[in-house]
């Protein structure tokens, strides 16, 4: 089966942790409406080979 990870509206802040790379089968990542304090989205997000959906809308 497929797994879904969703953290939208979770009030996450700070950097996106590279431990996400351990989620080898991650297909859906919703980080919308979170405060990343102007930190750039890290390049490793592109290494999530199974990722089909990434939502960063209204994330700051």
MIDO-636122 format. One line per field, with one value per residue (C-alpha): residue number from 1; residue in one letter; x, y, z. Coordinates in nm, 4 decimals. Layout:
REM MIDO-636122
num <- NUM|...
residuo <- A|...
px <- X|...
py <- Y|...
pz <- Z|...
***
This chain:
REM MIDO-636122
num <- 1|2|3|4|5|6|7|8|9|10|11|12|13|14|15|16|17|18|19|20|21|22|23|24|25|26|27|28|29|30|31|32|33|34|35|36|37|38|39|40|41|42|43|44|45|46|47|48|49|50|51|52|53|54|55|56|57|58|59|60
residuo <- X|X|X|X|X|X|X|X|X|X|X|X|X|X|X|X|X|X|X|X|X|X|X|X|X|X|X|X|X|X|X|X|X|X|X|X|X|X|X|X|X|X|X|X|X|X|X|X|X|X|X|X|X|X|X|X|X|X|X|X
px <- 0.0000|0.0947|0.1708|0.0847|0.2743|0.0949|0.2121|0.0047|-0.1104|0.1127|0.2863|0.6217|0.9079|1.2797|1.4701|1.3348|1.5139|1.7182|1.5831|1.3006|1.5441|1.4888|1.1276|1.2223|0.8646|0.7299|0.4931|0.2939|0.4410|0.2216|0.4141|0.1673|0.0845|0.4003|0.6605|1.0090|1.1379|1.2577|1.4866|1.5277|1.3806|1.6802|1.8142|1.7710|1.3951|1.4826|1.6373|1.3051|1.2725|0.9133|0.7759|0.4873|0.3208|0.4811|0.2681|0.4447|0.1586|0.1363|0.4524|0.6794
py <- 0.0000|0.3622|0.5866|0.9536|1.2037|1.5346|1.8156|2.1014|2.3622|2.2007|2.5225|2.3674|2.6114|2.6168|2.3959|2.0920|1.7970|1.5738|1.2718|1.2883|1.1041|0.7961|0.7870|0.6049|0.5483|0.8949|0.9968|1.2884|1.5722|1.8653|2.1396|2.4163|2.6891|2.6380|2.8924|2.8030|3.1491|3.2336|2.9283|2.7922|2.4562|2.2203|2.0511|1.7065|1.7337|1.6565|1.3277|1.1901|0.9521|0.8403|1.1880|1.2668|1.5565|1.8439|2.1309|2.4398|2.6831|2.9638|2.8427|3.1261
pz <- 0.0000|-0.0274|0.2647|0.2965|0.5062|0.5574|0.7792|0.6458|0.8948|1.1555|1.2536|1.1707|1.1707|1.1019|0.8619|0.6816|0.8369|0.6045|0.7940|0.5367|0.3085|0.5236|0.4012|0.0814|-0.0317|0.0492|-0.2302|-0.0868|0.1183|0.2165|0.3949|0.3163|0.5660|0.7711|0.8755|0.7587|0.8550|0.5046|0.4860|0.1329|0.0436|0.0595|-0.2530|-0.0981|-0.1573|-0.5208|-0.4059|-0.2831|-0.5761|-0.5147|-0.4368|-0.6697|-0.4848|-0.2952|-0.1655|-0.0338|-0.0863|0.1670|0.3386|0.4409
***
